[in-house]
């Protein structure tokens, strides 16, 4: 069986918002040569990303933190729901909730997140704003393997985006997204097809 004929690798994608990163993955997965099947899309709230997945015929689920007595119960429910699909990778594509120990215990080492800053600079939810406030000349996006910290995991890939003199938070955010989408698509496909290993702070493809 050739690589083009091999069964696709199942992934689960988690979203919270508009789902533009998700849409890039949906579009890429339409090509059998990409080697990835999106088995399900989950969210922590009703959102446009879930609507995109439904239009594409992908199974969806929504688990809101407020529907559970504790954050730990929510984390356990999220873990169980994702585990139903036995994914090789779980991809946070704009998922705005931090997962807990149960989730990382099950999916640690294969849970990826795309962040709109050049880590380790500007972690957290305001990467482009913080980059502008600091006055940097280069912003960008980082794909990394999630660990117990906030945007502290081993880095898979990064792309740089120049900061323009007239940039606003919105304009910089949008140009970062334009670079972030192809990077995410490229590396999710490569990680799925080739495998990878996390060795300390380094991620090596073909692992």
BAGU-771350 format. One record per residue (C-alpha): residue in three letters; x, y, z. Coordinates in steps of 0.001 Angstrom, whole numbers, padded with zeros to 6 digits, always signed. Layout:
# residues N
ALAXYZ ...
//
This chain:
# residues 207
UNK+000000+000000+000000 UNK+001410+003361-001010 UNK+001340+006393+001274 UNK-001378+007922-000898 UNK-003492+004762-000373 UNK-002839+004414+003339 UNK-005750+004877+005694 UNK-005959+008458+006907 UNK-004946+009310+010466 UNK-007845+010357+012687 UNK-007642+013653+014545 UNK-010037+015587+016766 UNK-010108+019389+016524 UNK-011186+021669+019397 UNK-012537+025172+018737 UNK-014164+028095+020544 UNK-014806+030717+017871 UNK-015054+031406+014168 UNK-013171+028280+013131 UNK-010985+029715+010375 UNK-008099+027445+011380 UNK-010516+024526+011451 UNK-011770+025418+007977 UNK-008232+025279+006639 UNK-007897+021750+008040 UNK-011308+020729+006660 UNK-010307+021953+003200 UNK-006949+020162+003336 UNK-008498+016901+004525 UNK-010679+016744+001417 UNK-007546+015616-000469 UNK-006895+011911+000294 UNK-003166+012535-000117 UNK-003231+014801+002935 UNK-003551+011689+005072 UNK-005808+013118+007782 UNK-009463+012550+008665 UNK-011182+014913+011087 UNK-013109+012403+013181 UNK-014851+015017+015315 UNK-014875+018692+016243 UNK-015545+019745+019831 UNK-016104+023089+021495 UNK-016595+024615+024913 UNK-019492+026740+023663 UNK-021807+026967+020644 UNK-019786+028713+017941 UNK-019308+029227+014223 UNK-016569+026599+014222 UNK-019116+023947+015181 UNK-021374+025158+012371 UNK-018501+024803+009882 UNK-017927+021225+010994 UNK-021619+020371+010733 UNK-021752+021744+007196 UNK-018807+019507+006328 UNK-020591+016459+007725 UNK-018199+016050+010655 UNK-019421+014806+014027 UNK-019535+017577+016627 UNK-019960+018006+020371 UNK-020198+020928+022790 UNK-019228+020649+026456 UNK-019666+023899+028381 UNK-017715+024281+031596 UNK-020752+025784+033330 UNK-022711+022572+032827 UNK-020390+020703+035219 UNK-020051+020978+038981 UNK-016271+021382+038811 UNK-013611+022138+036238 UNK-012191+018658+036888 UNK-015509+017045+035933 UNK-015543+019034+032711 UNK-011974+017965+031965 UNK-012890+014337+032535 UNK-015929+014623+030268 UNK-013854+016274+027545 UNK-011263+013522+027844 UNK-013898+010799+027537 UNK-015601+012483+024585 UNK-012379+012925+022622 UNK-011185+009422+023526 UNK-014207+007877+021796 UNK-012460+008616+018510 UNK-009033+007295+019558 UNK-007299+010155+017712 UNK-003629+010112+016839 UNK-003615+013892+017345 UNK-005834+016402+019094 UNK-005568+019910+017663 UNK-006544+023085+019476 UNK-007555+025478+016697 UNK-008601+028525+018677 UNK-009812+026525+021700 UNK-009892+029002+024577 UNK-010008+026641+027543 UNK-007018+025169+029353 UNK-007296+021403+029691 UNK-006459+019675+032953 UNK-004489+016749+034299 UNK-006942+014087+033143 UNK-006881+015286+029549 UNK-003105+015640+029453 UNK-002734+012257+031108 UNK-004593+010730+028169 UNK-003434+012922+025283 UNK-000184+014469+026489 UNK+002468+014431+023793 UNK-000127+014469+021002 UNK-002176+017552+021846 UNK-001187+020484+019616 UNK-002007+024162+019911 UNK-001496+027039+017487 UNK-000745+030335+019234 UNK-000690+033755+017572 UNK+002691+034895+018892 UNK+006320+033857+018638 UNK+006692+031897+021853 UNK+008132+032063+024421 UNK+007291+035760+023974 UNK+003709+036885+024595 UNK+001898+033798+025891 UNK-001783+034003+026796 UNK-004839+035164+024928 UNK-003611+038623+023846 UNK-000507+037768+021827 UNK-000880+040315+018991 UNK-001919+043092+021384 UNK+000998+042399+023689 UNK+003420+042303+020745 UNK+002192+045688+019523 UNK+002375+047190+022999 UNK+005954+045984+023391 UNK+006982+047452+020052 UNK+008456+044330+018453 UNK+009211+044329+014734 UNK+008335+040664+014211 UNK+005219+038872+015384 UNK+004000+035494+014187 UNK+002518+032132+015109 UNK+003787+029104+017005 UNK+002594+025502+016781 UNK+003531+023563+019906 UNK+002840+020434+021923 UNK+000706+021366+024906 UNK+002026+020687+028401 UNK+000872+021693+031897 UNK+001894+025328+031487 UNK+000335+028216+029581 UNK+001842+028163+026070 UNK+005041+026554+027383 UNK+005200+023264+025440 UNK+007838+022054+023003 UNK+007726+024022+019753 UNK+006890+022238+016496 UNK+007052+025177+014070 UNK+007021+028966+013900 UNK+006377+031564+011218 UNK+007258+035252+011415 UNK+005035+038165+010403 UNK+006494+041697+010157 UNK+004805+044326+012315 UNK+003893+047375+010220 UNK+004017+050934+011504 UNK+000279+051379+011016 UNK-000776+047995+012390 UNK-003704+047746+014763 UNK-004460+044706+016896 UNK-007070+043641+014339 UNK-004856+044077+011279 UNK-001902+042298+012875 UNK-004121+039495+014141 UNK-005531+038937+010664 UNK-002114+038862+008985 UNK-000870+036409+011613 UNK-003875+034188+010840 UNK-002977+034269+007151 UNK+000457+032826+007991 UNK-000820+030597+010797 UNK-003307+028651+008686 UNK-000882+027163+006132 UNK+001638+026382+008871 UNK-000991+024475+010846 UNK-002184+022566+007795 UNK+001362+021686+006722 UNK+002564+020428+010066 UNK-000579+018599+011150 UNK-000360+016674+007904 UNK+003346+015968+008317 UNK+003019+014925+011955 UNK+000145+012614+011091 UNK+001806+011050+008055 UNK+005394+010818+009324 UNK+004959+010528+013083 UNK+006994+012522+015574 UNK+008784+012366+018893 UNK+009071+014930+021670 UNK+012608+014884+023065 UNK+012882+017457+025831 UNK+012332+020838+024196 UNK+012643+019461+020651 UNK+010021+017918+018405 UNK+011453+015621+015762 UNK+009405+014519+012774 UNK+009584+010895+011741 UNK+009636+009714+015328 
//
